[in-house]
Amino acid sequence: MSPAMIREFCLDYARELIFIAHSHNIPVLFHSDGMVADLVPILIKYGICAMNPLQPSLNDAAVFKRQYGKNMAVYGGLDNCFIIPNGSVLDVRKHVRSVFDSLGSDGALIFSTHDIPIQTPAVNIQAMVDAIRSCVY
């Protein structure tokens, strides 16, 4: 969907819910797979405070942080399509560190993947968890 279609068919209908959440000091987060660069200014305008997942294979985390980091956090950021399930343990560790360095060093990142494919090796999941812990502790 184009940003205009997302605004028209999703956000315009959600405007009242966003307003209600904000009136109770509840932050509003938005989920969208794919390339989101053109959508982010609209989300900021609607008062969305965080994006999920900021799909790494389609979005540049450093560019996102530079352009929108003062206005929007990321929850997600980890590559559950390629690196986590198919990379080496070293690839996973490097990826987690890179995401943290790009998005999270100032606290504007909630590390997550919205799912992990069933075929993901257990050693990769453990490497991801260990790498996250090394970034935040």
C-alpha positions as CSV (number, residue, x, y, z in Angstrom):
1,M,0.0,0.0,0.0
2,S,1.1,3.5,-0.7
3,P,1.5,6.0,2.2
4,A,-1.6,7.8,0.9
5,M,-3.6,4.6,1.0
6,I,-2.4,3.7,4.5
7,R,-3.4,7.1,5.6
8,E,-6.8,6.9,4.0
9,F,-7.8,3.3,4.7
10,C,-6.0,2.8,8.0
11,L,-4.8,5.8,9.9
12,D,-7.8,8.1,9.2
13,Y,-10.0,5.4,10.7
14,A,-7.6,4.9,13.6
15,R,-7.4,8.7,14.3
16,E,-10.0,8.5,17.1
17,L,-8.3,5.6,18.8
18,I,-4.9,7.4,18.6
19,F,-6.6,10.4,20.1
20,I,-8.1,8.3,22.9
21,A,-4.8,6.6,23.6
22,H,-3.0,10.0,23.7
23,S,-5.6,11.5,26.0
24,H,-4.7,8.7,28.6
25,N,-0.9,9.2,28.0
26,I,-0.7,5.8,26.2
27,P,1.9,5.7,23.5
28,V,0.8,4.4,20.1
29,L,3.1,2.1,18.1
30,F,2.7,1.1,14.4
31,H,3.5,-2.1,12.7
32,S,4.3,-2.2,9.0
33,D,6.5,-4.6,7.1
34,G,8.4,-3.4,4.1
35,M,10.0,-0.2,3.1
36,V,8.5,2.6,5.3
37,A,10.6,5.7,4.6
38,D,7.8,7.5,2.9
39,L,5.3,6.6,5.6
40,V,7.3,7.8,8.6
41,P,6.4,11.5,8.3
42,I,2.7,10.7,8.2
43,L,3.1,8.4,11.3
44,I,4.8,11.2,13.2
45,K,2.1,13.6,12.2
46,Y,-0.5,11.2,13.6
47,G,1.5,11.0,16.9
48,I,2.8,7.5,16.4
49,C,5.8,7.2,18.7
50,A,7.4,3.9,17.5
51,M,7.7,1.8,14.4
52,N,7.8,-2.0,14.2
53,P,9.8,-3.7,12.8
54,L,11.8,-1.4,10.5
55,Q,12.6,-4.4,8.4
56,P,16.4,-4.3,8.0
57,S,16.6,-5.8,4.5
58,L,14.5,-2.9,3.2
59,N,15.2,0.1,5.5
60,D,18.5,1.7,6.4
61,A,18.5,2.0,10.2
62,A,21.2,4.7,10.3
63,V,19.2,6.9,7.8
64,F,16.0,6.3,9.8
65,K,17.8,7.3,13.0
66,R,19.3,10.4,11.5
67,Q,16.0,11.6,9.9
68,Y,13.4,10.5,12.5
69,G,15.2,9.4,15.7
70,K,14.2,12.4,17.7
71,N,10.5,11.8,16.9
72,M,10.2,8.0,16.7
73,A,11.5,4.9,18.4
74,V,11.8,1.4,16.9
75,Y,10.6,-1.8,18.4
76,G,12.0,-4.6,16.4
77,G,14.9,-3.8,14.0
78,L,16.2,-7.4,14.0
79,D,16.3,-9.4,10.7
80,N,14.1,-12.4,11.2
81,C,13.9,-13.1,7.5
82,F,17.6,-13.7,6.7
83,I,20.2,-13.1,9.3
84,I,18.6,-14.6,12.5
85,P,17.4,-17.8,10.8
86,N,20.1,-18.3,8.2
87,G,23.2,-16.5,9.3
88,S,26.1,-17.9,11.3
89,V,26.3,-17.3,15.0
90,L,28.9,-14.5,14.2
91,D,26.5,-13.0,11.7
92,V,23.8,-12.9,14.3
93,R,26.0,-11.3,16.9
94,K,27.3,-8.6,14.4
95,H,23.8,-7.9,13.3
96,V,22.4,-7.4,16.8
97,R,25.4,-5.1,17.6
98,S,24.9,-3.1,14.4
99,V,21.2,-2.6,15.1
100,F,22.0,-1.5,18.6
101,D,24.7,0.9,17.5
102,S,22.4,2.4,14.8
103,L,19.2,2.6,16.7
104,G,19.5,1.9,20.4
105,S,22.4,3.5,22.1
106,D,20.2,6.4,23.2
107,G,17.4,4.2,24.5
108,A,15.0,4.6,21.5
109,L,15.0,0.9,20.6
110,I,13.0,-2.1,21.9
111,F,14.9,-5.1,20.6
112,S,12.6,-7.7,19.2
113,T,11.6,-9.8,16.2
114,H,7.9,-10.2,15.7
115,D,8.5,-13.8,15.0
116,I,11.4,-16.3,14.5
117,P,11.0,-18.9,11.8
118,I,10.7,-22.5,13.2
119,Q,13.7,-23.7,11.3
120,T,16.0,-21.1,13.0
121,P,18.9,-23.0,14.7
122,A,18.7,-22.8,18.5
123,V,22.4,-21.5,18.5
124,N,21.3,-18.5,16.5
125,I,18.5,-17.7,18.9
126,Q,20.9,-18.0,21.8
127,A,23.4,-15.8,20.0
128,M,20.7,-13.2,19.4
129,V,19.7,-13.2,23.1
130,D,23.3,-13.1,24.3
131,A,24.1,-10.3,21.9
132,I,21.1,-8.3,23.1
133,R,22.1,-8.8,26.7
134,S,25.7,-7.6,25.9
135,C,24.3,-4.4,24.4
136,V,22.0,-3.5,27.2
137,Y,23.9,-4.6,30.3
